[in-house]
Amino acid sequence: MSSSRVFPPLPPPSPAPPLSDAELRAREANVLVEAAKRGDARAFSHLVRRYRPRIFALALHLTGSRSDADDITQDAFLRAYRNLDAFEGRSEFFTWLYRIALHRALNVKRDRKRRPTVDLEDARVEIAAKLDAGGDPRRVVELRETYALLVGAFDRLSPVLRTTVVLTTLQGLSHKEAAVVLETTEGTIAWRVHEARAQIRRTLESQGAAAPMPVARKSVPSEIARAAENGLAQSLAQVLALLDPASS
């Protein structure tokens, strides 16, 4: 007489963990990229609208010129469109696009003659001063000179340090994401950020300059707050606020 063993029922499979916002954005971008590869021009237009503000801000931070930043942005998307078939999806689309824009911006910066000082009309100085002045025209004038010193100290960084600061502090990439873009390690990214802040501090101290304290964002008038919503003005202000040596 044979006996049969009774096995308990298997538990139901565990549900997959929900995707993070970053993972959802990356998946949406991949869908758009695949559609663009098939000739869907609207899909690529969606990618341009999604990433243009960040690419423009990246180029503006690295060059200090609106016209250069605009040219770099257009060129980056044109190159990306022409080379979509070369994008194999091994990294996220925005990482690939960042690299294209980054190389172009660094080439423009290298080809231009280095100016001994930053112009008070530098786009970064102008936008950051207006944002942190809280709508007071006199305060804008007062801040421009100090902000020019800050941006000048930032521009004196090596291209590697400057780029690392732009990606992490200004563009909000994690050290892991920046390491992927720059093809290095997270530890190296952390060291570069620390070294960049130290060099900026030493430059300001040698000039006898003190970084200004940005005003509370609640005091920014509505028209400037609306301008900051696109991420450009806000990120330009962060180069001053987050590189303030007093915040270390």
Secondary structure, DSSP 8 states (H G I E B T S, - for coil): --------------------HHHHHHHHHHHHHHHHHTT-HHHHHHHHHHHHHHHHHHHHHHH--HHHHHHHHHHHHHHHHHTGGG--SSS-HHHHHHHHHHHHHHHHHHHS---SS--TT-HHHHHHHHHHTTT-HHHHHHHHHHHHHHHHHHHTS-HHHHHHHIIIIIT---HHHHHHHHTS-HHHHHHHHHHHHHHHHHHHHHTT--------GGGS-HHHHHHHTTSHHHHHHHHHHTT-GGG-
